[in-house]
Amino acid sequence: GQLQKVLESDLRAPVRTRILCGAFNGLRIHEIAKIHGSELDHSEGLLQVTGKGGLTRVIPVHPLVLEDARQYPRDGYWFPPQSCNTRFPHVGSHSVGVSISTAFARVGVKMTPHQLRHYFATSLLAGEVDSRIVQKLMRHESLATTAKYMGVSMPQQREALTKLDVSGFVNPSR
């Protein structure tokens, strides 16, 4: 769908990586902005992420993100600022957000960067990943917070009903 459409478009490499980080690792834009090469263990495929509240967690990296990671420094920020007159060693989260939104807009899709986190959670759930695992991957303290991100489709609901054990019930209408 929409994600495939933007990923198949003519994207600059950093923008593609930012989108992959949001869609396939559920990273927030401020987390994407400050990815440092030293935080990625290439051999283990693990990334150290400091998220909301300054909490640092280690997460597995999706193979597409890991593949893209080869083009970035192993000891430096992946996304340094474009101009020299900034006091930060990496781009700001606003810049990451704008680059992602603009990429989607170019292919005619209205998408916010935060919607990539919703895509991440919803896709995992659709793939029958346990919601507690989704919670861990999203780095949420509460399952209730994670639930807000996971859209449940009607086909998923119907499929769930087929998994109920009805062997012990007798249909009274027969």
NUDOMAR-799452 format. One record per residue (C-alpha): residue number from 0; x, y, z. Coordinates in steps of 0.001 Angstrom, whole numbers, plus 524288, in hexadecimal, padded with zeros to 5 digits. Layout:
BEGIN
i, east, north, up
NUM, X, Y, Z
...
This chain:
BEGIN
i, east, north, up
0, 80000, 80000, 80000
1, 8041C, 80D93, 803BA
2, 810CA, 809BC, 80A49
3, 81521, 801C0, 7FE9F
4, 8118B, 80D0B, 7F5A9
5, 81A6C, 81696, 7FCD4
6, 8258C, 80CC9, 7FE6E
7, 82556, 80A10, 7EFCA
8, 825DD, 818A2, 7ECB7
9, 8322D, 82079, 7EA5A
10, 83688, 822AA, 7F86A
11, 84345, 827D8, 7FD9D
12, 849ED, 81D22, 80590
13, 84882, 823FF, 812D1
14, 839E8, 8260B, 810BC
15, 8380A, 817CF, 80CF2
16, 83F4D, 8138A, 8193A
17, 8371D, 81C87, 821C1
18, 82AA1, 816B8, 81C29
19, 82FAE, 808DF, 81E21
20, 8333C, 80BFB, 82C46
21, 82579, 810DA, 82EE3
22, 81E19, 80642, 8278A
23, 82662, 7FA55, 82AB7
24, 82BE5, 7FDA6, 8380C
25, 8213C, 806AB, 83D15
26, 82AD7, 8117F, 84067
27, 825F2, 81F0E, 843F2
28, 82B4D, 82A7B, 83C05
29, 833B9, 82F65, 84747
30, 83983, 821BC, 8487E
31, 83C54, 8212C, 839E9
32, 842C5, 82EA0, 83A1C
33, 84CEF, 82A9F, 8440C
34, 850D0, 81D04, 83F66
35, 85F5A, 81B92, 841AE
36, 86730, 810F5, 83AFE
37, 86D32, 80C93, 847D5
38, 85F98, 80903, 84CDC
39, 85DCD, 7FE80, 84284
40, 863B3, 7F122, 84455
41, 86451, 7ECA0, 83626
42, 867F4, 7DE93, 83955
43, 85CD2, 7DCAA, 8430A
44, 85333, 7E588, 83BDD
45, 85021, 7ED43, 8482C
46, 84E23, 7FBDF, 849D0
47, 84EC9, 803A1, 8565C
48, 843C5, 80D9B, 85635
49, 841AA, 8188C, 85FF6
50, 83369, 81C09, 85F1C
51, 82903, 8232C, 866B8
52, 82C8A, 82676, 8749F
53, 83ADC, 82414, 871C9
54, 838E4, 81558, 872DA
55, 842F1, 80D81, 86B61
56, 83F35, 8005B, 865D5
57, 845C6, 7F6BB, 85CAD
58, 83D49, 7F228, 85162
59, 83F33, 7E8B5, 84621
60, 840FB, 7EF7D, 8390F
61, 838CA, 7EBAD, 82D4A
62, 8411E, 7E5E0, 8224D
63, 83D72, 7F0F5, 818E1
64, 84253, 7FB1A, 8229F
65, 84E7A, 7F30B, 82560
66, 85156, 7F262, 816D0
67, 84FD0, 8012D, 8157F
68, 85888, 80318, 82171
69, 8647D, 7FEDB, 819AB
70, 864F4, 80C26, 8130A
71, 865F3, 813BE, 81FCA
72, 871A6, 8161D, 8289A
73, 87406, 80C62, 8337D
74, 87906, 8173D, 83C28
75, 8710A, 82339, 83925
76, 8632F, 8280E, 83794
77, 85BEA, 8227B, 82C0D
78, 8553B, 82F62, 82957
79, 85E5E, 83AE4, 82BD3
80, 858B0, 8488B, 82A5E
81, 8588B, 84E70, 81CB9
82, 85D93, 85BA5, 82121
83, 86981, 85EF3, 8292D
84, 86293, 8691E, 83173
85, 85BC4, 85F9A, 83A70
86, 85F71, 85BE7, 8482A
87, 85AF3, 84DCC, 84698
88, 86355, 842F1, 840E7
89, 8577B, 83CC5, 83A2D
90, 84B65, 84172, 83300
91, 83FB4, 8457C, 83B06
92, 8336E, 83D73, 83C3F
93, 82BC3, 847D5, 834CF
94, 834D8, 84612, 8293E
95, 832F4, 83750, 8299C
96, 8243C, 83901, 82A2B
97, 823C4, 84295, 81EEA
98, 82C53, 839EE, 8165C
99, 82365, 82E39, 818A2
100, 816B0, 835CB, 81680
101, 81C2B, 83C24, 80A38
102, 82046, 82EF9, 8049A
103, 81278, 829BB, 8063F
104, 80C62, 83643, 800ED
105, 814AE, 8350B, 7F48A
106, 80DE6, 82834, 7F16F
107, 8007C, 82DA1, 7F4D7
108, 7FF30, 8279E, 80255
109, 7FB76, 82F87, 80E46
110, 8034A, 8291C, 81920
111, 8090A, 82DE4, 825D1
112, 815BC, 8280C, 82AB7
113, 80ED0, 8237A, 8370C
114, 8058E, 81B60, 82EBE
115, 81144, 812CB, 82B98
116, 8110B, 80E56, 839D8
117, 802AA, 80AEE, 83835
118, 8061D, 80361, 82BD8
119, 810D3, 7FC40, 83357
120, 807E2, 7F80E, 83E7D
121, 7FC45, 7F4D5, 835D4
122, 80499, 7ECC6, 82C72
123, 80A73, 7E4F9, 83797
124, 7FCEF, 7E238, 83D0F
125, 7F7F6, 7DE62, 82F8F
126, 80381, 7D515, 82ECF
127, 7FE48, 7CEB9, 83B35
128, 8093A, 7D3C6, 843D4
129, 80531, 7D375, 85218
130, 80144, 7E0ED, 8570F
131, 80B0A, 7DFFE, 86251
132, 815FB, 7DE70, 85865
133, 810AE, 7EA15, 850CA
134, 810CC, 7F1AA, 85DA2
135, 81F30, 7EE5A, 85FB2
136, 822D8, 7F200, 851CA
137, 81B84, 7FEEA, 85316
138, 82287, 80146, 8600A
139, 815F9, 80430, 86767
140, 81491, 80264, 87604
141, 8060E, 7FF99, 874CB
142, 7FEE7, 7F643, 86BCD
143, 7F3B7, 8001C, 86BD2
144, 7FC9E, 809DF, 864E8
145, 8008B, 7FFBC, 85AD5
146, 7F24D, 7FC5B, 85864
147, 7EFEA, 80A2E, 85379
148, 7F96F, 8077B, 84864
149, 7F42C, 7FA56, 84420
150, 7E928, 7FAF0, 83A60
151, 7E123, 7EE75, 839E5
152, 7DA89, 7EB92, 82CED
153, 7CD68, 7E4D0, 82B0D
154, 7D3F8, 7D908, 82487
155, 7DCB4, 7D79C, 8308C
156, 7D0D6, 7D81B, 8395C
157, 7C9BE, 7CDE1, 8312F
158, 7D5DF, 7C525, 8310F
159, 7D6AF, 7C639, 83FD9
160, 7C8DF, 7C0E2, 8412A
161, 7CC80, 7B4C0, 8395D
162, 7D69C, 7B177, 843C4
163, 7CC8B, 7AFB1, 84E8B
164, 7CAEB, 7A1B9, 85325
165, 7BCCC, 79DE1, 850DC
166, 7BE91, 78F39, 8526E
167, 7B7C6, 78ED4, 85FC6
168, 7ABA4, 79628, 85B93
169, 79F18, 790CF, 85611
170, 7973A, 7997E, 84D31
171, 7898D, 79A1F, 8537F
172, 78321, 79D62, 84682
173, 7864C, 78FED, 840E2
